[in-house]
Amino acid sequence: MRNLFIKSILVTLAFTAAFSISAQEQTNSGNHNGGLMKQMMNEQYQIKSINDPVAQQRLNQIDLGDTNHEGNH
């Protein structure tokens, strides 16, 4: 019973140390761009320029309505 307790403490310390080192590496990497979720979203939804004049004209005709959410209270 005592051996199991000591082993579980050692495993817990090992996981804590691993997570601490991982968090420290991420902090020191200098890559403070909002985290993994933002990076994944940027990769999934890349901004593309529309150079086709016909497509640009169609986009300009789209009426999004009132996009000011603060004024809808």
C-alpha positions in Angstrom: 0.0 0.0 0.0 2.8 2.4 0.9 4.7 1.5 -2.3 1.6 2.4 -4.4 1.2 5.7 -2.6 4.9 6.6 -3.3 4.6 5.6 -6.9 1.5 7.6 -7.4 3.2 10.7 -5.9 6.2 10.2 -8.2 4.0 9.9 -11.2 2.1 13.0 -10.2 5.4 14.9 -9.8 6.6 13.7 -13.1 3.4 14.9 -14.9 3.6 18.2 -13.1 7.2 18.8 -14.1 6.4 17.8 -17.7 3.5 20.2 -18.0 5.5 23.0 -16.3 8.4 22.6 -18.7 6.0 22.5 -21.7 4.3 25.7 -20.5 7.6 27.4 -19.9 8.8 26.5 -23.4 5.7 27.9 -24.9 6.0 31.1 -22.9 9.7 31.5 -23.9 9.1 30.8 -27.6 8.0 34.4 -28.3 5.0 33.1 -30.3 2.3 35.1 -28.5 -0.3 35.0 -31.3 -3.3 33.9 -29.3 -2.5 30.3 -29.0 -3.2 27.1 -30.9 -6.9 27.8 -31.5 -6.1 31.1 -33.3 -3.4 29.4 -35.3 -5.7 26.7 -36.4 -8.4 29.2 -37.3 -6.0 31.3 -39.3 -4.9 28.2 -41.3 -8.5 27.1 -41.9 -9.9 30.5 -42.9 -7.1 32.2 -44.9 -7.9 35.6 -46.3 -7.9 35.7 -50.1 -8.0 38.7 -52.3 -10.7 38.9 -55.0 -9.1 40.2 -58.1 -11.9 39.3 -60.6 -13.8 42.5 -61.3 -17.1 40.7 -61.9 -16.9 38.9 -58.6 -15.8 42.1 -56.8 -18.9 43.9 -58.2 -21.2 41.1 -57.0 -19.6 41.3 -53.5 -20.2 45.1 -53.4 -23.9 44.5 -54.1 -24.4 42.4 -51.0 -26.3 44.1 -48.3 -25.4 42.8 -44.9 -28.0 44.9 -43.2 -27.3 46.5 -39.8 -24.1 44.9 -38.6 -23.8 47.2 -35.6 -24.8 44.9 -32.8 -24.6 47.5 -30.1 -27.4 49.5 -31.7 -29.8 46.5 -31.6 -30.6 46.7 -27.9 
